[in-house]
Amino acid sequence: MKKILLLMLATVTLWSCSSDDSNVLPESFENGVIISIADITTNVIFNNNLDGRLDIDLEYRDAENGSLLDKVDIFVTFLDKTDNTGNNNGVIEEEVLLRTVENTGFSIGDNDFPVHNLVITTEDYLSITNNTLDGITAGDEYITRFEVTLTDGRVFSTNNTGSNGGLISNFNVVTSVE
């Protein structure tokens, strides 16, 4: 009897996972946006060389299949979480605007939603926060936050996000220093 129940449970589980719902928005999705990470190539900064970077594909969704997107502002914050002995005089630990990606910087991705490949190099992180390799240590972090502006002027970011039918927007990414 247990084998039959396990077999039925496995069949139901496989059946429920077999459809590709990756390009479907929840039926109740009318307001707001979803920005998610469709792919992560790398997400690490090294404290002894410039080889690290954040390299991700951001996927954007709205109720109009992406036509409401005006721009995405990308902000960076450095978090000095260690007692390093490096020279970090003048390091900016407040959030700063790194760049703006206009809607034309997105292209249609595999799920039929707009996608942008975001690359932030170690040099980008250091420069925008007035930092150097000597000023970062393993354990420090960079927070990258996204602020989405729609064509009607509405703005969405970490302060007004939530779950939309099971899809959770990632309006920030933590990049660790190793």
C-alpha positions in Angstrom: 0.0 0.0 0.0 2.9 2.4 0.9 4.5 1.7 -2.5 1.2 2.6 -4.3 0.9 5.9 -2.3 4.5 6.8 -3.0 4.1 6.0 -6.7 1.0 8.1 -6.9 2.7 11.0 -5.1 5.7 10.8 -7.4 3.4 10.8 -10.4 1.4 13.8 -9.2 4.7 15.7 -8.4 6.2 15.0 -11.8 3.0 15.9 -13.6 2.7 19.2 -11.7 6.2 20.2 -12.6 6.0 19.2 -16.3 4.4 22.3 -17.7 6.5 25.3 -18.5 4.8 28.2 -16.8 8.0 30.4 -16.8 6.4 32.9 -19.3 3.1 33.2 -17.5 2.2 36.1 -15.1 -0.2 35.4 -12.3 -3.8 36.1 -13.2 -4.1 38.7 -10.5 -1.1 40.6 -11.7 -2.3 44.1 -12.7 -0.1 46.5 -10.8 3.6 46.7 -10.3 6.5 45.0 -12.0 8.6 41.9 -11.5 12.3 42.1 -12.0 14.0 38.8 -11.5 17.4 37.2 -12.1 17.1 35.0 -15.2 20.7 33.9 -15.1 23.8 34.4 -13.0 27.2 34.0 -14.7 29.2 35.2 -11.8 28.7 37.3 -8.6 31.9 37.7 -6.6 34.6 40.4 -6.0 38.1 39.5 -5.1 40.2 41.5 -2.7 43.5 40.9 -4.4 42.7 41.3 -8.1 40.3 42.9 -10.6 39.0 39.6 -12.0 35.7 39.5 -10.1 32.4 41.0 -11.2 28.6 40.8 -11.1 27.3 39.3 -14.4 23.6 38.6 -14.4 20.6 38.6 -16.7 17.7 40.7 -15.4 14.3 39.8 -16.6 11.6 42.4 -16.5 7.8 41.7 -16.4 4.7 43.8 -16.2 1.0 43.5 -17.0 1.6 44.7 -20.6 4.4 42.3 -21.6 7.2 44.8 -20.9 5.7 47.8 -22.7 5.4 49.8 -19.5 9.2 49.9 -18.8 10.8 53.3 -19.0 14.1 52.8 -17.3 16.0 50.9 -14.5 18.3 52.9 -12.2 21.1 50.8 -10.7 22.4 51.9 -7.3 25.4 50.5 -5.4 26.2 50.6 -1.7 29.5 49.4 -0.1 29.2 47.6 3.2 32.5 47.5 5.1 31.8 44.5 7.3 35.3 43.8 8.4 38.0 45.5 10.5 40.6 45.6 7.7 43.8 47.5 8.0 43.7 48.9 4.4 43.3 52.6 3.5 39.6 53.3 3.2 39.7 57.0 3.8 37.0 58.7 1.7 35.2 55.5 0.9 31.6 56.1 0.1 29.3 53.8 2.1 26.1 55.6 1.1 24.1 54.4 -1.8 25.2 56.0 -5.2 23.7 55.8 -8.7 26.0 53.7 -10.9 24.1 53.9 -14.1 20.7 54.0 -15.8 19.5 51.4 -18.3 16.8 52.7 -20.6 14.1 50.4 -22.0 16.1 50.2 -25.2 18.8 48.4 -23.3 16.5 45.4 -22.9 15.9 42.7 -25.5 13.3 39.9 -25.6 14.6 36.9 -23.8 13.9 33.2 -23.8 10.7 33.6 -21.9 9.4 36.3 -24.2 10.0 39.1 -21.6 12.6 41.9 -21.8 16.1 40.9 -20.5 19.2 43.0 -19.8 22.6 41.6 -19.3 24.1 43.6 -16.4 27.8 43.5 -15.8 29.4 45.4 -13.0 33.2 45.0 -12.8 35.4 45.2 -9.7 36.7 48.5 -11.2 33.1 49.8 -11.4 32.4 48.9 -7.8 35.6 50.4 -6.6 35.4 53.6 -8.7 31.8 54.4 -7.8 32.5 54.0 -4.1 35.9 55.8 -4.2 37.6 52.6 -3.0 40.6 50.6 -3.8 41.6 46.9 -3.6 43.5 47.8 -0.4 40.2 49.1 1.1 38.2 45.9 0.7 38.6 42.6 2.6 37.0 39.2 2.4 33.6 39.5 4.1 32.8 43.0 2.8 29.8 43.4 0.5 28.4 45.5 -2.3 24.7 45.8 -2.5 23.3 46.5 -6.0 19.7 47.8 -5.9 17.3 48.3 -8.9 14.7 51.0 -9.2 12.3 50.5 -12.0 10.5 53.5 -13.5 7.4 52.9 -15.7 6.2 55.1 -18.6 3.4 56.4 -16.4 5.8 57.6 -13.8 5.3 54.9 -11.2 8.5 53.7 -9.4 9.2 50.3 -7.9 12.1 49.1 -5.8 12.9 47.4 -2.5 10.5 49.7 -0.5 7.4 48.6 -2.4 7.9 45.0 -3.4 6.1 41.8 -2.6 5.0 38.4 -3.9 2.9 38.4 -7.0 1.3 35.0 -7.3 4.4 33.2 -6.2 6.9 35.3 -8.2 9.1 37.4 -6.0 11.0 40.4 -7.4 14.7 40.7 -6.7 15.2 44.4 -6.5 18.7 44.0 -5.0 21.7 41.7 -5.3 24.5 41.2 -2.7 28.0 40.7 -4.1 30.5 39.4 -1.6 34.2 40.2 -1.4 36.3 37.1 -1.2 
